[in-house]
Amino acid sequence: MDIRSVDLNLLPVLDALLRHRSATLAARELDMSQSALSSALARLRTLLGDELFVRTGRGLRPTPRASALAEPVAEIVERVRGRILPSTTFAPRSAVREFRLAHSDVGAYVMWPRIVRAVRAQAPGVRLLLRTPPQDELGPALAEGRVDLAVGSFPRLPESLFQQRLFERRNVGLVWQGHRLARRTLTLREFAAVPQIVVRGTSGIQERIDALLSRHGLRRVDGIELPSYLMIPPLLDDSEFLAVLPGLLADAFIRHGDFVSLKLPFALAPTTIRMHWHRRFHDDAGNRWLRQVVAQAVAVTDAA
C-alpha cells in the first residue's frame, strides 16, 4: 500500500474509537457528526481490510487487528500533537479537557478528593474521570490512552512506563474505640489471637503478616476476608475485630467513626505510592500540568 493513498485524517478517528469504545464519545471529542464518524469508520474498514469494531451491549469491542493497532496509532497521533503542531502549552484556567485517572479503592477514598479540589481550583473547565480497572488491565489501559495517569501501588505494571514516587504508605491496626485492646501496646500473641478482618490486595501485606506469624509458630485463627478496605467500618464498629490497613485510610475512618489505631507488634516495610504514565503522554503539556498538580495535592499526605 502506498502511504500517499492513505488519508492520515483517519488516524485520530481510529485513536478516539479505540480509547472510548463509543462512536458517540469519539464523535464528541473530535467535534464530528455521527454520520461523518460512521463514514470515516467505513473508510478505515476498507483501508485496513478488517471490521475493526463489533457492537456489543457494552459499546464497541475492537477486533484483534484493531487492538494491535492501538498503541502505534496512539503514539503517532500524540507525536504529531506534541512535537509537530505548534501548541505546546496548557492554560489551566481556560482549558476544556478531560483526564482519566486510575486509583485503587484506598487511593480513591484518600487521595481522589484532594486531587479533585486541586484540579478544580486551577482548571474549572477540566473534567476528571475516575477509573478503577483490575491491575492486569491497567497497563493496556495506559498504553491505549483509556487512562492518562495511574496513582497508587501497582507492582505488576510494566517497567517501561514512566513513574514518579509520591510517598511511603505504612500500615496500622484499627479497632472500635470500645475494643478491649484499644489504646494498648499489642503483643504478637495478642495480635494473632484477636479476630481479624483481612483484605488481600496486590501489596501482599497480609501474606507477609502470615509468614511473619508462622516464623514465630503463630497464625491467625479467627476472622473474615473482604474484597475491599471500604467495607471494613460497618463490620469493625462495636465488634471484637481488628483490621490491618493503610494508615492514611485508618485516619480517614477515625475522622468519620468511633475507631482508634494501634501500632502493630512487628515491622512491615512501607508501600511506595507512585504515579505511572505511558510515554505517549510524557511530553503532553496538559498531562505534565496534571502530574504536577497531583504531586502537589498528595505531597501534604502524612506517610505514617
C-alpha positions as CSV (number, residue, x, y, z in Angstrom):
1,M,0.0,0.0,0.0
2,D,1.3,3.4,-1.0
3,I,1.3,5.8,2.0
4,R,0.3,8.6,-0.3
5,S,-3.0,6.9,-0.8
6,V,-3.7,6.8,2.9
7,D,-5.9,9.6,4.4
8,L,-4.0,10.3,7.6
9,N,-7.0,12.2,9.0
10,L,-8.4,8.8,9.7
11,L,-5.8,8.1,12.4
12,P,-7.3,10.4,15.0
13,V,-10.7,8.7,14.4
14,L,-9.3,5.3,15.0
15,D,-7.4,6.5,18.1
16,A,-10.6,8.1,19.6
17,L,-12.7,5.0,18.9
18,L,-10.1,2.7,20.5
19,R,-9.9,4.9,23.6
20,H,-13.6,5.5,24.1
21,R,-15.1,2.3,22.6
22,S,-18.1,4.5,21.8
23,A,-18.9,6.2,18.5
24,T,-20.9,8.9,20.3
25,L,-18.0,9.8,22.7
26,A,-15.4,9.7,19.9
27,A,-17.5,12.0,17.7
28,R,-17.9,14.4,20.6
29,E,-14.2,14.5,21.2
30,L,-13.4,15.0,17.5
31,D,-16.2,17.5,17.0
32,M,-17.7,15.4,14.3
33,S,-21.2,14.4,13.4
34,Q,-22.3,10.8,13.9
35,S,-22.7,10.4,10.2
36,A,-19.2,11.8,9.5
37,L,-17.7,9.4,12.0
38,S,-19.6,6.4,10.6
39,S,-18.3,7.4,7.1
40,A,-14.7,7.6,8.5
41,L,-15.0,4.2,10.1
42,A,-16.3,2.7,6.9
43,R,-13.2,4.1,5.1
44,L,-11.0,2.7,7.8
45,R,-12.5,-0.8,7.4
46,T,-12.0,-0.7,3.7
47,L,-8.4,0.7,4.0
48,L,-7.3,-1.9,6.6
49,G,-9.4,-4.8,5.4
50,D,-10.9,-5.5,8.8
51,E,-14.2,-5.0,10.7
52,L,-12.1,-3.2,13.4
53,F,-15.1,-2.9,15.9
54,V,-18.0,-5.1,16.7
55,R,-21.1,-3.7,18.5
56,T,-21.8,-5.3,21.9
57,G,-24.1,-4.4,24.8
58,R,-21.2,-2.5,26.3
59,G,-20.3,-0.5,23.3
60,L,-17.8,-1.1,20.6
61,R,-15.4,-4.0,21.0
62,P,-12.2,-3.8,19.0
63,T,-11.1,-6.8,16.9
64,P,-7.7,-8.3,17.4
65,R,-6.4,-6.3,14.4
66,A,-7.7,-3.0,15.9
67,S,-6.3,-3.9,19.4
68,A,-2.9,-4.4,17.8
69,L,-3.0,-1.0,16.2
70,A,-4.0,0.8,19.4
71,E,-0.5,1.7,20.7
72,P,1.2,2.6,17.4
73,V,-1.7,4.7,16.2
74,A,-1.9,6.5,19.6
75,E,1.9,7.1,19.5
76,I,1.7,8.6,16.0
77,V,-1.2,10.9,17.0
78,E,0.4,12.1,20.2
79,R,3.8,12.7,18.4
80,V,2.0,14.9,15.9
81,R,0.1,16.8,18.5
82,G,3.0,17.1,20.9
83,R,6.0,17.6,18.6
84,I,4.8,18.8,15.3
85,L,1.8,21.0,15.9
86,P,2.8,24.5,17.3
87,S,0.7,24.4,20.5
88,T,2.9,23.1,23.4
89,T,1.3,25.0,26.2
90,F,-1.6,24.3,28.5
91,A,-3.7,27.1,30.0
92,P,-5.5,25.6,33.0
93,R,-7.8,28.5,33.7
94,S,-9.3,28.4,30.2
95,A,-8.8,24.7,29.3
96,V,-11.7,22.5,28.4
97,R,-10.4,18.9,28.6
98,E,-11.0,15.5,30.1
99,F,-8.4,13.5,32.1
100,R,-8.8,9.9,33.2
101,L,-7.1,8.8,36.4
102,A,-6.9,5.3,37.9
103,H,-6.8,4.6,41.6
104,S,-7.1,1.6,43.9
105,D,-10.1,1.8,46.3
106,V,-7.7,3.2,49.0
107,G,-6.4,5.8,46.6
108,A,-9.9,6.8,45.5
109,Y,-11.0,7.2,49.1
110,V,-8.0,9.1,50.4
111,M,-6.3,10.9,47.5
112,W,-9.1,11.5,45.0
113,P,-10.9,14.3,47.0
114,R,-7.6,16.2,47.3
115,I,-6.8,15.8,43.6
116,V,-10.3,16.9,42.6
117,R,-10.2,20.0,44.7
118,A,-6.7,21.0,43.5
119,V,-7.6,20.5,39.8
120,R,-10.9,22.4,40.1
121,A,-9.2,25.3,41.9
122,Q,-6.8,25.8,38.9
123,A,-8.8,24.5,35.9
124,P,-12.6,24.7,36.4
125,G,-13.2,23.6,32.9
126,V,-11.3,20.3,33.2
127,R,-13.3,17.2,33.7
128,L,-11.9,14.3,35.8
129,L,-12.9,10.7,35.4
130,L,-12.1,8.1,38.0
131,R,-11.2,4.6,36.8
132,T,-10.6,1.5,38.9
133,P,-9.6,-1.2,36.4
134,P,-8.2,-4.6,37.6
135,Q,-4.4,-4.4,37.8
136,D,-3.9,-6.8,34.8
137,E,-6.0,-4.3,32.7
138,L,-4.2,-1.2,33.8
139,G,-1.1,-1.5,31.7
140,P,-3.1,-1.8,28.4
141,A,-5.4,1.0,29.5
142,L,-2.4,3.3,29.9
143,A,-1.0,2.2,26.6
144,E,-4.2,2.7,24.7
145,G,-5.0,6.1,26.3
146,R,-8.0,4.9,28.2
147,V,-6.2,6.1,31.4
148,D,-3.9,9.1,31.5
149,L,-2.4,8.6,34.9
150,A,-2.4,5.8,37.5
151,V,-1.8,6.7,41.1
152,G,-1.2,4.1,43.8
153,S,0.7,0.9,44.4
154,F,0.7,-1.2,41.2
155,P,3.7,-3.5,41.5
156,R,2.8,-5.5,38.3
157,L,2.8,-2.6,35.9
158,P,5.3,-2.8,33.1
159,E,8.7,-1.2,33.9
160,S,8.6,0.6,30.6
161,L,6.1,3.1,32.0
162,F,7.2,6.4,33.3
163,Q,6.8,6.7,37.1
164,Q,7.3,9.2,39.9
165,R,7.5,8.3,43.6
166,L,4.9,10.3,45.7
167,F,5.2,9.0,49.3
168,E,5.6,5.9,51.5
169,R,2.5,4.3,52.9
170,R,2.6,2.5,56.3
171,N,0.1,0.1,57.9
172,V,-1.6,0.2,61.3
173,G,-4.1,-1.8,63.2
174,L,-7.6,-0.4,63.6
175,V,-10.3,-1.3,66.2
176,W,-13.5,0.0,67.6
177,Q,-12.8,2.6,70.4
178,G,-14.5,0.3,72.9
179,H,-12.4,-2.7,72.0
180,R,-10.6,-4.4,74.9
181,L,-7.2,-3.8,73.1
182,A,-7.8,-0.1,72.3
183,R,-5.0,2.2,73.4
184,R,-2.9,-0.8,74.5
185,T,0.5,-2.0,73.3
186,L,-0.1,-5.2,71.4
187,T,2.0,-8.3,71.8
188,L,2.5,-10.6,68.8
189,R,0.5,-13.4,70.5
190,E,-2.4,-11.0,71.3
191,F,-2.4,-9.9,67.6
192,A,-2.6,-13.4,66.4
193,A,-5.4,-14.3,68.8
194,V,-7.8,-11.4,68.1
195,P,-10.5,-11.9,65.4
196,Q,-9.5,-10.0,62.3
197,I,-10.9,-8.6,59.1
198,V,-8.5,-9.3,56.2
199,V,-8.3,-7.7,52.8
200,R,-5.8,-9.4,50.5
201,G,-4.8,-6.9,47.9
202,T,-1.9,-6.5,45.4
203,S,0.5,-5.2,48.0
204,G,1.0,-8.6,49.7
205,I,0.8,-7.2,53.2
206,Q,-1.5,-9.9,54.6
207,E,0.7,-12.6,53.1
208,R,3.8,-11.0,54.8
209,I,1.9,-10.9,58.1
210,D,1.0,-14.6,57.8
211,A,4.6,-15.5,57.0
212,L,5.9,-13.5,60.0
213,L,3.5,-15.1,62.4
214,S,4.4,-18.6,61.0
215,R,8.1,-18.0,61.8
216,H,7.0,-17.5,65.5
217,G,4.8,-20.5,65.5
218,L,1.6,-18.5,65.3
219,R,-1.3,-18.0,62.9
220,R,-4.5,-16.0,62.8
221,V,-7.3,-18.5,63.6
222,D,-10.4,-16.4,63.5
223,G,-11.6,-13.8,61.1
224,I,-13.3,-12.9,57.8
225,E,-11.9,-11.8,54.4
226,L,-13.3,-8.9,52.3
227,P,-12.5,-7.8,48.8
228,S,-12.2,-4.1,49.7
229,Y,-11.0,-2.0,52.6
230,L,-14.0,0.3,52.2
231,M,-16.2,-2.5,53.6
232,I,-14.4,-2.5,56.9
233,P,-16.0,0.2,59.0
234,P,-19.5,-1.3,59.4
235,L,-18.1,-4.6,60.5
236,L,-15.5,-3.1,62.8
237,D,-18.0,-0.9,64.6
238,D,-18.9,-2.2,68.1
239,S,-17.1,-5.5,67.5
240,E,-14.1,-7.6,68.6
241,F,-12.5,-7.4,65.2
242,L,-9.1,-5.8,64.3
243,A,-8.1,-4.8,60.8
244,V,-4.7,-4.1,59.4
245,L,-4.9,-1.3,56.8
246,P,-3.0,1.7,55.4
247,G,-2.5,4.4,58.0
248,L,-4.0,7.1,55.8
249,L,-7.2,5.1,55.4
250,A,-7.3,4.4,59.1
251,D,-7.1,8.1,59.8
252,A,-10.0,8.8,57.4
253,F,-12.1,6.1,59.1
254,I,-11.3,7.5,62.5
255,R,-12.4,11.0,61.4
256,H,-15.8,9.6,60.5
257,G,-16.3,6.8,63.1
258,D,-15.5,5.7,66.6
259,F,-12.2,3.9,65.9
260,V,-8.7,4.1,67.2
261,S,-5.4,3.0,65.6
262,L,-2.9,0.6,67.1
263,K,0.8,0.2,66.5
264,L,1.4,-3.3,65.1
265,P,3.7,-5.6,67.2
266,F,6.0,-6.1,64.2
267,A,7.7,-4.1,61.5
268,L,6.3,-4.1,57.9
269,A,8.1,-2.5,55.1
270,P,6.2,0.5,53.8
271,T,4.4,0.5,50.4
272,T,5.6,3.1,47.9
273,I,2.9,5.1,46.2
274,R,3.7,6.3,42.7
275,M,2.3,7.9,39.6
276,H,2.5,5.9,36.4
277,W,2.0,7.1,32.9
278,H,2.7,6.0,29.3
279,R,5.3,7.6,27.1
280,R,2.6,8.8,24.8
281,F,1.6,11.4,27.5
282,H,5.1,12.2,28.7
283,D,5.6,15.4,26.6
284,D,1.9,16.5,26.5
285,A,1.6,19.9,28.2
286,G,-1.8,19.1,29.8
287,N,-0.5,15.8,31.3
288,R,2.6,17.5,32.6
289,W,0.4,20.0,34.3
290,L,-1.8,17.3,35.7
291,R,1.2,15.3,37.1
292,Q,2.4,18.4,38.9
293,V,-1.0,19.1,40.4
294,V,-1.4,15.6,41.6
295,A,2.1,15.5,43.1
296,Q,1.5,18.8,45.0
297,A,-2.0,17.6,46.1
298,V,-0.8,14.5,47.8
299,A,2.6,15.9,49.0
300,V,1.0,17.0,52.3
301,T,-0.2,13.4,52.9
302,D,1.1,12.1,56.2
303,A,3.0,8.9,55.3
304,A,2.7,7.4,58.8
